[in-house]
Amino acid sequence: MEHRHDWMNSSGQKSLGQVIKGSGRWQAVSGAGLTLPAMVVLSIFLIFFSLKAPVLASASTLVSTSTASSVSAAALSSSPSALALSSAPPSAPAPASDPSALTPSSSFSSSSPSASPSFSSSSGQIVVKNSEKPENKKAGRIVRLEEVMRIEDDGKNFILRNPHDFSFFPDGSFIFFDYPYIYKLDKDGKLVFKALKTGQGPGECEYPDSYFIDGNRLVVHAWVPPKVLEYDLNGKFIKEKKMNDPAPLFFLGFVNGKIYGVVDMIRFSNYIYREGTFKTPYELREISPDFKKMRKICDIEMEHYIKPGHWWQLAMFEMIPYDHFLFYVHSARYEIVKFDLATERVERIFSRPYAPVKMSKEGEEEPDPYEHVSRELQPPPADYFFDLQGLQIFQDTLWVKTSTEKDDGQKWQIDVFDLDGKYIDCFWLEFPKKGLTHSPRFAISNDGFIYVTEENEETGLINLVKYKLSDK
């Protein structure tokens, strides 16, 4: 079983089009300040108006990951007490089961460097500055997507809104989060189970936000009410663990037998009372198996625009684990960090020259994602999309979805790096049909298939589509 990590959305209730438009803009992260009631009220405000482009869960082939909200400051602890979980090591990547699936050997080979990246060292970190062009001679080609399966909901027990946070299993089945439920589908796209019930009683929650898989357990975190719920992989509820006051996490991952989370510290600081643009810390923490203790590992600097009790990201944040590393973005511009969990240090930072993409061309109007937010709470207008909009690991390479698109979003520019940060490939990912809005929150299974959520621009119907990839 493997898990695919992607952006966290606080609720998933926005339309797919709104989520996409929000992916390169300010990302709303409204939060709490003084008392628990105030925090809950403002958090509920977030559920309806957040445009934070999401950033998820499980142990196995590509290691587990998940994102969301978790325990509050009252649960934080600097105690380095025994936090390790017992877990089998991740298995080797499975071979591609379909000959038409895009594999590294068919796409990333036959290359001769056009320009070697430059390496430097700063404070023990390696800085890799790549050239504008990758080394693959076939870079810039079009890779067409061919539809394998289109999944539609039944309008009753299974309703698609904004699927994300995929976990894939060897038998072809997969699990994903689509607020307020977690679904499991079989290899043919048929519903196996729908987990979670709305409420505040035993086995219920109001605002679930992330999950991970540990062996045969599906572990779900909810921040209202604060609890962790456990299910088996057939969807049967096992038990729950109550937690302290809620404090949303921007990443939650199960990596090599340990749980890691990222906490936005604005709500615990004096910044929450200020107004303006500030660089504030996120904290990467190790979390105990019972979610009662957290140990700070390091700060991750993020830039925010803050109004009292509300804040918006001025930078993209996404984190994805692989082996004992975390790859993450915490900037509006093109820069990726590789963090070593074994040494608890940044191992390297890599980038390439990139021209930021403007929000819209002159004379064009773009839907306003904040049209339902009162004017006094709206952030200043932004001029550019975030350079990077998604990270995925595929067979020992890092795929990066950039903000560069063509033909009204029918073609995406994808950059490919090796895991040492060397820029090795670039191609256009082409969708076969026009008139569809594609969520940037795509996932790649280990056998080379890509899963994308699509919304029909005329009817508003949302489908989950499985594609295979082939060179053109």
Protein Blocks (a to p, Z undefined) as FASTA:
>chain_A
ZZddddddfklpacfklmmmmmmmccdfbdcfkbmmlmmmmmmmmmmmgccdcdfedcdj
kopadedddddfklgcfbfcdfbdcddddddddddfbfkbccfklmmgoiacfbdcdddd
eehiacddddfbdfblkgoiacddddfbdcddehlmpccfbgghiaddfkopacddddfb
dcdddfkopafbdghiedjbehiafbdcbdcdehjaccdddfbdcddddddfeopafbdc
ddddddddfbdcdeehiacddddfklmmmklmpgcddddddddddddfklpaccdfbdcd
ddddddehiacdfbdcddddehjbccddfbfbdcdddddfklopafbdcddddddddfbd
ghiacddfklmgcfklpccddfbdcfbfcdcdeehiacdddfbdeehhlaccdddddfko
pafbdcddddfbghiacdfkbcddfkopacdddddfklopacddddddddZZ
